[in-house]
Amino acid sequence: MNVSDLLRRYSIDEPIIYVKNLHGQWVKLEHLPPYTILEVETTDETIEALAIDAYMALTVCRETSSLEDARPYAVRLQIREKTATC
């Protein structure tokens, strides 16, 4: 499943997507990232996903079938629905 599929599954039309950088800070993304989703956790307000770059996913999956082998290449995403402000 990719990010677009994830948004469709949770009916999120206007997402705000953050990625956790190497320093542990959340950085807002301007465009949908080309990531393949590995794991998903949800709360009332956010979706957190462990994801891997689509190209890296193809490369890793060709060499191994283990999700654990993909973890070192994964990033953490946080997705929120854009809320209307008055």
C-alpha positions in Angstrom: 0.0 0.0 0.0 1.3 3.5 -0.8 0.5 6.8 0.9 -2.4 7.6 -1.6 -4.0 4.2 -0.7 -3.6 4.9 3.0 -5.3 8.3 2.6 -8.1 6.8 0.7 -8.6 4.0 3.2 -9.0 6.5 6.1 -11.0 9.0 4.0 -8.5 11.8 4.3 -9.0 14.3 1.5 -6.7 17.1 2.6 -3.8 15.6 4.5 -1.0 17.3 6.3 2.0 14.9 6.3 5.1 15.1 8.4 8.2 12.9 8.3 10.5 12.4 11.3 14.0 13.5 10.3 17.3 12.1 11.6 17.3 14.5 14.5 13.9 13.3 15.7 12.0 16.5 14.5 8.8 16.4 12.6 9.1 18.1 9.2 6.1 19.0 7.1 6.1 17.6 3.6 4.7 19.7 0.7 3.9 16.8 -1.6 2.7 13.2 -1.1 5.9 11.1 -0.6 6.5 8.1 -2.8 6.6 5.7 0.2 5.3 2.2 0.6 3.6 1.7 3.9 4.9 -1.0 6.2 2.9 -0.5 9.4 0.1 1.8 10.5 -1.0 3.0 13.9 -4.0 5.3 14.4 -5.3 7.6 17.1 -8.3 9.8 17.2 -6.3 12.7 15.6 -3.4 11.2 13.7 -2.2 8.3 11.7 1.4 7.2 12.2 2.9 5.0 9.6 6.3 3.3 9.2 7.1 3.7 5.5 9.9 3.1 3.1 10.9 4.8 -0.1 9.2 3.0 -3.0 12.5 2.4 -4.9 14.2 1.1 -1.8 11.2 -1.1 -1.0 11.6 -2.8 -4.5 15.3 -3.2 -4.0 15.0 -4.7 -0.5 12.1 -6.9 -1.4 14.0 -8.4 -4.3 16.8 -9.5 -2.0 14.7 -10.6 1.1 11.2 -11.2 2.1 11.5 -10.0 5.7 9.9 -6.8 6.9 12.6 -6.6 9.6 15.2 -6.3 6.8 13.4 -3.2 5.5 13.2 -1.4 8.9 16.6 0.3 8.7 15.5 2.1 5.5 12.1 3.1 6.9 10.9 6.6 8.0 8.1 7.5 10.4 5.2 9.5 8.9 2.5 11.4 10.8 -0.7 12.2 8.9 -3.4 14.6 10.0 -6.6 15.8 8.3 -6.4 19.5 7.4 -9.0 21.3 9.5 -11.0 24.3 8.4 -10.2 27.5 10.3 -12.7 30.4 10.7 
